[in-house]
């Protein structure tokens, strides 16, 4: 357990040192002028590994409608009026008020 921590710490310090060395500014020479490897004229070009380019299709914008007119207003057909009948006696029985 302790050895793994120590190994991780050593790896982290080595990685930080490598990043520091890589970040040191140097002469900006192109690889074909001997600046990429070993200062030996035209050398092996750097190999770039990247996914294939993806070209998205052009966006399609639908044309606006020619003219905007709101839909016609809807008026429901009139309902027959209901009538309230107050409570009353129907023979010997009381009938409470109700709508007809």
DSSP file (Angstrom, degrees, kcal/mol; ACC not computed):
  #  RESIDUE AA STRUCTURE BP1 BP2  ACC     N-H-->O    O-->H-N    N-H-->O    O-->H-N    TCO  KAPPA ALPHA  PHI   PSI    X-CA   Y-CA   Z-CA
    1    1 A X     >        0   0    0      0, 0.0     4,-1.6     0, 0.0     5,-0.1   0.000 360.0 360.0 360.0 -47.8    0.0    0.0    0.0
    2    2 A X  H  >  +     0   0    0      1,-0.2     4,-2.4     2,-0.2     5,-0.2   0.861 360.0  54.9 -69.7 -33.9    2.8    2.4    1.0
    3    3 A X  H  > S+     0   0    0      1,-0.2     4,-2.7     2,-0.2    -1,-0.2   0.877 105.8  52.6 -66.0 -36.6    4.9    1.4   -2.0
    4    4 A X  H  > S+     0   0    0      2,-0.2     4,-2.3     1,-0.2    -1,-0.2   0.893 109.7  48.7 -66.4 -38.5    2.0    2.2   -4.3
    5    5 A X  H  X S+     0   0    0     -4,-1.6     4,-2.5     2,-0.2    -2,-0.2   0.925 112.4  47.8 -65.4 -43.3    1.7    5.7   -2.8
    6    6 A X  H  X S+     0   0    0     -4,-2.4     4,-2.5     1,-0.2    -2,-0.2   0.919 112.0  49.8 -64.2 -42.3    5.4    6.3   -3.1
    7    7 A X  H  X S+     0   0    0     -4,-2.7     4,-2.3     1,-0.2    -1,-0.2   0.898 111.1  50.0 -62.7 -40.1    5.4    5.1   -6.7
    8    8 A X  H  X S+     0   0    0     -4,-2.3     4,-2.2     2,-0.2    -2,-0.2   0.897 110.6  49.3 -64.7 -40.3    2.4    7.4   -7.4
    9    9 A X  H  X S+     0   0    0     -4,-2.5     4,-2.3     2,-0.2    -2,-0.2   0.913 111.4  48.9 -65.9 -42.4    4.2   10.4   -5.9
   10   10 A X  H  X S+     0   0    0     -4,-2.5     4,-2.4     1,-0.2    -2,-0.2   0.911 111.8  49.8 -63.4 -41.7    7.4    9.7   -7.9
   11   11 A X  H  X S+     0   0    0     -4,-2.3     4,-2.3     1,-0.2    -1,-0.2   0.887 110.1  50.7 -64.4 -38.8    5.4    9.4  -11.1
   12   12 A X  H  X S+     0   0    0     -4,-2.2     4,-2.3     2,-0.2    -2,-0.2   0.914 111.2  47.3 -66.4 -42.2    3.6   12.7  -10.3
   13   13 A X  H  X S+     0   0    0     -4,-2.3     4,-2.2     2,-0.2    -2,-0.2   0.909 112.7  49.9 -65.2 -41.3    6.9   14.5   -9.7
   14   14 A X  H  X S+     0   0    0     -4,-2.4     4,-2.3     1,-0.2    -2,-0.2   0.896 110.5  50.2 -64.1 -39.3    8.4   13.0  -12.9
   15   15 A X  H  X S+     0   0    0     -4,-2.3     4,-2.4     2,-0.2    -2,-0.2   0.911 110.2  49.4 -65.6 -41.6    5.3   14.1  -14.9
   16   16 A X  H  X S+     0   0    0     -4,-2.3     4,-2.2     1,-0.2    -1,-0.2   0.890 111.0  50.3 -64.6 -37.8    5.5   17.6  -13.5
   17   17 A X  H  X S+     0   0    0     -4,-2.2     4,-2.3     2,-0.2    -2,-0.2   0.904 110.3  50.1 -65.4 -40.4    9.2   17.8  -14.4
   18   18 A X  H  X S+     0   0    0     -4,-2.3     4,-2.4     2,-0.2    -2,-0.2   0.898 110.5  49.4 -65.0 -40.1    8.4   16.5  -18.0
   19   19 A X  H  X S+     0   0    0     -4,-2.4     4,-1.7     2,-0.2    -1,-0.2   0.901 110.6  51.1 -64.9 -39.9    5.7   19.2  -18.4
   20   20 A X  H  < S+     0   0    0     -4,-2.2     4,-0.5     2,-0.2    -2,-0.2   0.903 111.2  46.9 -64.6 -40.9    8.2   21.8  -17.2
   21   21 A X  H >< S+     0   0    0     -4,-2.3     3,-0.9     1,-0.2    -2,-0.2   0.900 112.8  49.6 -67.3 -40.1   10.8   20.7  -19.6
   22   22 A X  H 3< S+     0   0    0     -4,-2.4    -1,-0.2     1,-0.2    -2,-0.2   0.795 107.9  54.6 -69.2 -26.9    8.3   20.7  -22.5
   23   23 A X  T 3< S+     0   0    0     -4,-1.7    -1,-0.2    -5,-0.2     2,-0.2   0.529  78.4 114.0 -86.2  -5.4    7.0   24.1  -21.6
   24   24 A X  S <  S-     0   0    0     -3,-0.9     2,-0.1    -4,-0.5    -3,-0.0  -0.493  75.3-115.2 -66.6 129.0   10.5   25.8  -21.8
   25   25 A X        +     0   0    0     -2,-0.2     2,-0.2     1,-0.0    -1,-0.1  -0.388  44.6 168.7 -67.6 142.6   10.5   28.2  -24.7
   26   26 A X        -     0   0    0     -2,-0.1     2,-0.2    -3,-0.0    -1,-0.0  -0.686  43.0 -54.7-136.5-170.1   12.8   27.3  -27.6
   27   27 A X        -     0   0    0     -2,-0.2     2,-1.4     1,-0.1    -1,-0.0  -0.528  47.9-129.7 -74.6 138.9   13.5   28.4  -31.1
   28   28 A X        +     0   0    0     -2,-0.2     2,-0.4    -3,-0.0    -1,-0.1  -0.687  48.1 151.9 -92.2  85.7   10.5   28.3  -33.4
   29   29 A X        -     0   0    0     -2,-1.4     2,-0.1     6,-0.2     5,-0.1  -0.908  45.4-115.2-115.8 144.9   11.8   26.3  -36.3
   30   30 A X    > > -     0   0    0     -2,-0.4     5,-1.6     1,-0.1     3,-1.4  -0.385  27.2-115.4 -73.7 156.5    9.8   24.1  -38.6
   31   31 A X  G > >S+     0   0    0      1,-0.3     3,-1.2     4,-0.2    12,-0.6   0.801 113.6  59.2 -65.4 -28.9   10.5   20.4  -38.7
   32   32 A X  G 3 5S+     0   0    0      1,-0.3    -1,-0.3    10,-0.2    13,-0.0   0.574 100.6  57.3 -79.1  -6.1   11.7   20.5  -42.3
   33   33 A X  G < 5S-     0   0    0     -3,-1.4     8,-0.3     9,-0.1    -1,-0.3   0.199 128.4 -92.8-103.5  15.2   14.4   23.0  -41.4
   34   34 A X  T < 5S+     0   0    0     -3,-1.2     5,-0.4     7,-0.6    -3,-0.2   0.640  96.9 113.9  89.9  14.7   15.9   20.7  -38.8
   35   35 A X  T   < +     0   0    0     -5,-1.6    -4,-0.2     4,-0.1    -6,-0.2   0.570  66.5  59.7 -94.6  -8.2   14.0   22.0  -35.8
   36   36 A X  S   <S+     0   0    0     -5,-0.6     2,-0.4    -6,-0.3    -5,-0.1   0.935 111.9  10.3 -89.1 -47.0   12.0   18.9  -35.0
   37   37 A X  S >  S-     0   0    0     -6,-0.3     3,-1.2     4,-0.2    -1,-0.3  -0.962 122.0 -28.6-142.3 123.4   14.5   16.2  -34.3
   38   38 A X  T 3  S-     0   0    0     -2,-0.4    -3,-0.1     1,-0.3     3,-0.0   0.496  90.9 -93.8  63.5   7.1   18.2   16.1  -33.8
   39   39 A X  T 3  S+     0   0    0     -5,-0.4     2,-0.3     1,-0.2    -1,-0.3   0.900  82.1 139.6  53.2  47.8   18.9   19.2  -36.0
   40   40 A X    <   -     0   0    0     -3,-1.2    -6,-0.2     1,-0.4    -1,-0.2  -0.570  63.0-108.6-120.8  66.6   19.6   17.0  -39.1
   41   41 A X  S    S+     0   0    0     -2,-0.3     2,-0.6    -8,-0.3    -7,-0.6  -0.111  91.7  10.9  51.1-135.9   17.9   18.9  -42.0
   42   42 A X  S    S+     0   0    0     -9,-0.2   -10,-0.2    -8,-0.1     2,-0.1  -0.646  83.1 163.5 -77.9 118.7   14.8   17.3  -43.3
   43   43 A X        -     0   0    0    -12,-0.6     2,-0.5    -2,-0.6    -5,-0.0  -0.249  48.2 -47.9-115.2-156.6   13.8   14.5  -40.9
   44   44 A X        -     0   0    0     -2,-0.1    -1,-0.1     1,-0.1     3,-0.1  -0.688  62.1-123.0 -80.6 125.5   10.7   12.5  -40.2
   45   45 A X        -     0   0    0     -2,-0.5     2,-0.1     1,-0.1    -1,-0.1  -0.316  35.1 -93.1 -66.1 152.7    7.7   14.7  -40.0
   46   46 A X        -     0   0    0      1,-0.1     2,-0.5     2,-0.0    -1,-0.1  -0.416  39.1-126.2 -65.9 142.4    5.7   14.6  -36.8
   47   47 A X        -     0   0    0     -2,-0.1     2,-0.6    -3,-0.1    -1,-0.1  -0.797  20.2-158.6 -94.8 126.4    2.8   12.1  -36.9
   48   48 A X        -     0   0    0     -2,-0.5     2,-0.6     2,-0.0    -2,-0.0  -0.914   2.2-163.3-107.8 123.3   -0.6   13.6  -36.1
   49   49 A X        +     0   0    0     -2,-0.6     2,-0.3     0, 0.0    -2,-0.0  -0.926  28.4 143.4-107.9 118.1   -3.3   11.1  -35.0
   50   50 A X        -     0   0    0     -2,-0.6     3,-0.1     3,-0.0    -2,-0.0  -0.975  51.3 -92.8-148.7 157.4   -6.8   12.6  -35.1
   51   51 A X        -     0   0    0     -2,-0.3     3,-0.1     1,-0.1     0, 0.0  -0.327  57.3 -84.4 -69.3 158.9  -10.2   11.4  -36.0
   52   52 A X        -     0   0    0      1,-0.1    -1,-0.1    -2,-0.0     2,-0.1  -0.317  55.0 -98.0 -61.1 144.3  -11.5   11.8  -39.5
   53   53 A X        -     0   0    0     -3,-0.1     2,-0.5     1,-0.1    -1,-0.1  -0.373  33.9-150.8 -66.9 143.6  -12.9   15.3  -40.1
   54   54 A X        -     0   0    0     -3,-0.1     2,-0.7    -2,-0.1    -1,-0.1  -0.970   3.9-159.6-117.9 120.9  -16.7   15.5  -39.9
   55   55 A X        -     0   0    0     -2,-0.5     2,-0.1     3,-0.0     3,-0.1  -0.883  15.2-141.5-103.4 112.9  -18.4   18.1  -42.0
   56   56 A X        -     0   0    0     -2,-0.7     3,-0.1     1,-0.1    -2,-0.0  -0.420  27.0-103.9 -70.3 144.4  -21.8   18.9  -40.7
   57   57 A X        -     0   0    0      1,-0.1    -1,-0.1    -2,-0.1     3,-0.1  -0.326  44.7 -91.3 -66.9 153.4  -24.5   19.5  -43.3
   58   58 A X        -     0   0    0      1,-0.1    -1,-0.1    -3,-0.1     2,-0.1  -0.366  49.3-104.1 -63.1 141.2  -25.5   23.1  -44.0
   59   59 A X        -     0   0    0     -3,-0.1     2,-0.6     1,-0.1    -1,-0.1  -0.382  28.9-138.8 -68.6 146.3  -28.5   24.2  -41.8
   60   60 A X        -     0   0    0     -3,-0.1     2,-0.6    -2,-0.1    -1,-0.1  -0.928  13.3-164.6-108.6 123.0  -31.9   24.4  -43.5
   61   61 A X        -     0   0    0     -2,-0.6     2,-0.2     3,-0.0     3,-0.1  -0.930  17.7-134.8-108.1 118.7  -34.0   27.4  -42.6
   62   62 A X        -     0   0    0     -2,-0.6     3,-0.1     1,-0.1     2,-0.0  -0.474  28.8-109.2 -70.1 139.9  -37.7   27.0  -43.6
   63   63 A X        -     0   0    0     -2,-0.2    -1,-0.1     1,-0.1     3,-0.1  -0.359  37.6-103.0 -67.8 150.8  -39.1   30.1  -45.2
   64   64 A X        -     0   0    0      1,-0.1    -1,-0.1     2,-0.1    -3,-0.0  -0.313  46.3 -87.8 -69.1 158.1  -41.6   32.1  -43.2
   65   65 A X        -     0   0    0      1,-0.1     3,-0.2    -3,-0.1    -1,-0.1  -0.288  34.3-120.0 -64.1 154.2  -45.3   31.8  -44.0
   66   66 A X  S    S-     0   0    0      1,-0.3     2,-0.3    -3,-0.1    -1,-0.1   0.950  89.3  -6.9 -62.9 -51.0  -46.6   34.2  -46.7
   67   67 A X        -     0   0    0      2,-0.1     2,-0.6     0, 0.0    -1,-0.3  -0.997  66.7-134.8-146.1 144.1  -49.1   35.8  -44.4
   68   68 A X        +     0   0    0     -2,-0.3     2,-0.4    -3,-0.2     0, 0.0  -0.884  25.9 170.2-103.8 126.6  -50.3   35.1  -40.9
   69   69 A X        -     0   0    0     -2,-0.6     3,-0.1     3,-0.0    -2,-0.1  -0.993  32.5-124.2-131.8 126.0  -54.0   35.1  -40.2
   70   70 A X        -     0   0    0     -2,-0.4     3,-0.1     1,-0.1    -2,-0.0  -0.298  40.2 -92.9 -64.8 154.1  -55.4   33.8  -36.9
   71   71 A X        -     0   0    0      1,-0.1    -1,-0.1     3,-0.0     3,-0.1  -0.293  53.7 -87.0 -64.6 153.8  -57.9   31.1  -37.2
   72   72 A X        -     0   0    0      1,-0.1    -1,-0.1    -3,-0.1     2,-0.1  -0.278  49.9 -99.5 -62.9 147.8  -61.5   32.2  -37.2
   73   73 A X        -     0   0    0     -3,-0.1     2,-0.6     1,-0.1    -1,-0.1  -0.411  33.9-135.6 -67.9 140.7  -63.2   32.7  -33.8
   74   74 A X        -     0   0    0     -2,-0.1     2,-0.6    -3,-0.1    -1,-0.1  -0.881  18.0-170.3-103.2 123.1  -65.4   29.8  -32.7
   75   75 A X        -     0   0    0     -2,-0.6     3,-0.1     3,-0.0    -2,-0.0  -0.954  20.9-132.9-112.6 117.5  -68.7   30.6  -31.3
   76   76 A X        -     0   0    0     -2,-0.6     3,-0.1     1,-0.1     2,-0.0  -0.341  33.6 -96.8 -65.8 147.8  -70.5   27.7  -29.7
   77   77 A X        -     0   0    0      1,-0.1    -1,-0.1    -2,-0.0     2,-0.0  -0.375  51.1 -94.3 -64.2 145.4  -74.2   27.4  -30.7
   78   78 A X        -     0   0    0     -3,-0.1     2,-0.3     1,-0.1    -1,-0.1  -0.339  36.8-136.2 -64.7 138.9  -76.4   28.9  -28.1
   79   79 A X        -     0   0    0     -3,-0.1    -1,-0.1     1,-0.1     3,-0.1  -0.694  28.2-100.2 -91.9 146.0  -77.8   26.5  -25.5
   80   80 A X        -     0   0    0     -2,-0.3     2,-0.1     1,-0.1    -1,-0.1  -0.400  46.1-103.3 -64.5 143.5  -81.4   26.7  -24.5
   81   81 A X        -     0   0    0      1,-0.1     2,-0.3    -2,-0.1    -1,-0.1  -0.438  31.5-136.6 -70.1 137.4  -81.9   28.6  -21.2
   82   82 A X        -     0   0    0     -2,-0.1     2,-0.4    -3,-0.1    -1,-0.1  -0.672  15.5-139.4 -92.3 151.7  -82.5   26.4  -18.2
   83   83 A X        -     0   0    0     -2,-0.3    17,-2.6     2,-0.0     2,-0.5  -0.917   5.5-133.5-118.2 137.7  -85.2   27.4  -15.8
   84   84 A X  E     -A   99   0A   0     -2,-0.4     2,-0.6    15,-0.2    15,-0.2  -0.766  15.0-161.7 -90.4 126.1  -85.1   27.3  -11.9
   85   85 A X  E     -A   98   0A   0     13,-3.3    13,-2.3    -2,-0.5     3,-0.1  -0.931  17.3-136.4-106.0 117.2  -88.2   25.8  -10.3
   86   86 A X        -     0   0    0     -2,-0.6     9,-0.1    11,-0.2    12,-0.0  -0.225  39.2 -75.1 -67.9 163.8  -88.4   26.7   -6.6
   87   87 A X        +     0   0    0     10,-0.1     2,-0.3     7,-0.0     9,-0.2  -0.247  65.4 158.9 -58.5 144.3  -89.3   24.2   -4.0
   88   88 A X  E     -B   95   0B   0      7,-2.4     7,-3.5    -3,-0.1     2,-0.4  -0.973  41.7 -94.9-159.3 167.3  -93.0   23.3   -4.0
   89   89 A X  E     -B   94   0B   0     -2,-0.3     2,-0.5     5,-0.2     5,-0.2  -0.764  23.7-167.5 -91.3 136.6  -95.6   20.7   -3.0
   90   90 A X  E >  S-B   93   0B   0      3,-3.4     3,-1.3    -2,-0.4     2,-0.3  -0.846  70.5 -51.0-122.0  93.7  -96.7   18.2   -5.5
   91   91 A X  T 3  S-     0   0    0     -2,-0.5     0, 0.0     1,-0.2     0, 0.0  -0.632 122.0 -21.5  71.5-133.9  -99.6   16.6   -3.9
   92   92 A X  T 3  S+     0   0    0     -2,-0.3     2,-0.4    -3,-0.1    -1,-0.2   0.453 123.1  89.9 -85.7   2.2  -98.6   15.5   -0.4
   93   93 A X  E <  S-B   90   0B   0     -3,-1.3    -3,-3.4     2,-0.0     2,-0.5  -0.809  71.4-133.6-107.0 138.8  -94.9   15.5   -1.3
   94   94 A X  E     -B   89   0B   0     -2,-0.4     2,-0.5    -5,-0.2    -5,-0.2  -0.764  18.0-162.2 -86.5 129.3  -92.4   18.3   -1.0
   95   95 A X  E     -B   88   0B   0     -7,-3.5    -7,-2.4    -2,-0.5     3,-0.1  -0.964  16.6-134.1-111.6 117.8  -90.2   18.7   -4.1
   96   96 A X        -     0   0    0     -2,-0.5   -11,-0.1    -9,-0.2    -8,-0.0  -0.206  39.0 -77.9 -66.4 164.5  -87.0   20.7   -3.5
   97   97 A X        +     0   0    0    -10,-0.1     2,-0.3   -13,-0.0   -11,-0.2  -0.265  61.9 165.8 -61.6 148.2  -86.0   23.4   -6.0
   98   98 A X  E     -A   85   0A   0    -13,-2.3   -13,-3.3    -3,-0.1     2,-0.3  -0.984  37.1-101.1-159.1 163.4  -84.4   22.2   -9.1
   99   99 A X  E      A   84   0A   0     -2,-0.3   -15,-0.2   -15,-0.2   -17,-0.0  -0.682 360.0 360.0 -89.4 146.1  -83.3   23.2  -12.7
  100  100 A X              0   0    0    -17,-2.6   -16,-0.1    -2,-0.3    -1,-0.1   0.334 360.0 360.0-116.5 360.0  -85.4   22.1  -15.6
